[in-house]
């Protein structure tokens, strides 16, 4: 089985992926890094967290093959679902999880991350977000992707703010969704390791830059906040975020 750890950018997706991956590894499943090497998927599963990128037919089938051969592993994604992925989910071949965040905070974090990259002469996924309008267009795309995953009935949806403020409940939900007993020793140890309040600065998946809730209210102008309230209003209302 393939376990998909999907996330809105700058919504703790690395944290959530590593928590998910370590829970699955503790159950005796395979490490996606080993799958990547064994099946020569270096061009398909990229970066540290084995990110599949877009769910094209070629990419999806290439990753599906190892699971057909009896391997269970976790891969990361930010892209929206495609018909073949949704079909595999309905068949039970893919188990999707999705973490999302207030898009205003996610957008602010992406802009700041891109600015830091430019200041250091680097390029990353956010280095092109040079102004508010560009970042808004970027975030609109990911809000649409978020809607698609949240509308998939089989998806375990986790709110970043809830993972941060009520970690125990959300970690237990995740373990149970993965059909694991969160009260057994191996899984207790994993859950403890990824608690946000006990994170060390070099711990994988827990290197927050800021991660604070509602920081956009202090960093963005009233005019910008009004634009975002209008742009994301329906999404914010549906998911219980205050405008």
DATA-V814209 format. One record per backbone hydrogen bond with DSSP energy under -1.0 kcal/mol. NH is the residue of the N-H (numbers start at 1). CO is the residue of the C=O. E is the energy in kcal/mol with one decimal. If there is no record, write none. Layout:
nh co e
NH CO E
NH CO E
//
This chain:
nh co e
2 93 -2.2
3 73 -2.7
4 95 -2.4
5 75 -3.0
6 97 -2.6
7 77 -1.9
8 99 -2.4
11 8 -1.1
16 12 -2.7
17 13 -2.4
18 14 -2.4
19 15 -2.2
20 16 -2.6
21 17 -3.4
22 18 -2.4
23 19 -1.9
24 20 -2.3
25 21 -2.7
26 22 -2.0
28 25 -1.7
29 24 -1.7
30 72 -2.4
35 31 -1.9
36 32 -2.9
37 33 -1.7
38 34 -3.1
39 35 -2.5
41 36 -3.0
44 41 -1.5
45 41 -3.2
46 51 -2.5
50 47 -1.2
51 46 -3.1
52 76 -2.4
56 54 -1.6
60 56 -2.7
61 57 -2.4
62 58 -2.0
63 59 -1.9
64 60 -1.9
65 61 -1.7
68 64 -1.9
69 65 -1.3
70 67 -1.6
71 66 -1.8
73 1 -1.7
75 3 -2.3
76 50 -1.8
77 5 -1.7
86 82 -2.6
87 83 -2.2
88 84 -2.2
89 85 -2.3
90 86 -2.3
91 87 -1.6
92 89 -1.3
93 88 -2.3
94 88 -1.1
95 2 -2.7
97 4 -2.6
98 156 -2.9
99 6 -2.0
100 158 -2.0
106 102 -2.2
107 103 -2.3
108 104 -2.0
109 105 -2.5
110 106 -2.2
111 107 -2.4
112 108 -2.4
113 109 -2.4
114 110 -2.5
115 111 -2.1
116 112 -2.3
117 113 -2.0
118 114 -2.3
119 115 -2.3
120 116 -1.3
121 118 -1.6
122 117 -3.2
129 126 -1.8
130 128 -2.1
135 131 -2.1
136 132 -2.4
137 133 -2.2
138 134 -2.1
139 135 -2.5
140 136 -2.3
141 137 -1.4
142 138 -1.2
143 139 -2.0
144 140 -2.0
145 141 -1.9
146 142 -2.1
147 143 -2.3
148 144 -1.7
149 145 -2.0
150 146 -2.7
151 147 -1.6
152 149 -1.1
155 152 -1.9
156 96 -2.1
158 98 -3.1
160 100 -3.6
163 159 -2.2
164 160 -2.0
165 161 -2.0
166 162 -2.9
170 166 -1.8
171 167 -2.9
172 168 -2.3
173 169 -2.3
174 170 -2.2
175 171 -2.4
176 172 -2.6
177 173 -2.3
178 174 -1.8
179 176 -1.7
180 175 -2.7
184 181 -1.9
188 184 -2.3
189 185 -2.2
190 186 -1.4
191 187 -2.6
192 188 -2.4
193 189 -1.9
194 190 -1.2
195 192 -1.4
203 200 -1.5
206 203 -1.8
208 206 -1.6
217 214 -1.4
218 215 -1.3
219 215 -1.6
220 216 -2.4
225 221 -2.5
226 222 -2.1
227 223 -2.0
228 224 -2.3
229 225 -2.3
230 226 -1.9
231 227 -2.7
232 228 -2.8
236 232 -3.0
237 233 -2.7
238 234 -2.4
239 235 -1.9
241 236 -2.8
//
